[in-house]
Amino acid sequence: MTKDEIFTKVKQILVDEFEIEAEKITPDAQLGGDLDLDSIDAIDLIVKMKDVVPGKIDPAIFKSVKTIQDVVDALFPLTQNT
């Protein structure tokens, strides 16, 4: 899976599940500031990504994510094991 494909899937989840306007979701959008996601929302996002990313997602990899691009970069290595 490419980073662009991961971004597209993350964006779709944010639009469908969190009702965030698609145009607000850019790679440099801040999860907290721009998209108004809190820590509970971040956990929900991880749970939703389990359907996309094979294997187990360690929540610890999300401790330092601040932007959508950070999420994509954190998930990308997990998609390369298939």
N, C-alpha and C positions, 0 to 999 in steps of 0.2 A: 504494500500500500504506500502511495506517495504522500508527501506532506500536504499537497493540494487536496488529495482525496480525504485525508484526515480532517483538514480544515472544513471541507464541505460537509462532512458528517457531523462535526462539532457544531457548525453553524445551524444545520438542520435541526439538531436536538435542541439548541437554544431557542430557535424559532418555535418549534412544535411544543416543547415541554415547558419552556420558561416564558413563552409569549414575548420574546424580545424581538423588536423590529429588525428585519434582516439587514437593513442599511447601517445599523449601529454596530454590526458584528464585522469587524475588520481585524486583521492580524495584530495590529497595535492597540486594539481596544482593551482598556483596563477592566479586569473582571469586576472589581469592586466599584471603582469610580465611574466608569463609562456604562457598564452593564448592570450595576446595582445588584451583583450576586454576593451573597454572604457565604460563610463557611458551610452552612447546611446545604445551600445550593450547589456548592462545589462538590460536596459528597454525592449529591443527587446526580450531578453531571458524570462523576466517576462511575456510578452504578449504571447509568444509561450507556456509557462507553463500553461496558463489558460485553454488550451485544455486538460491538464493532471490532474490538481488539481481542485477539485470541489469548487465552490464558488469564492469569490473575494479574490485576492491576494493584500495585502496592501504593496505598494512599500517601505514603511518605514522599513519593516523587512529586507530589503536588504542593509540598510545603513552600516551595520557592516560586511557584508560578504566579505571575501578576497579570499577564496578558494572554489573549487567545493564542498568539504565536508560541508563548511559553507552554501552553497546554499541548499544542501540536508537537512541539519539540520533545516534550516529555513522553508523549504517546508513540512517536515515530519508532524508536528502537523496539518497542513491544510488538510492532507489526512486522518486523523484519525476521522474526523467528519462524515464520511459516514457509 
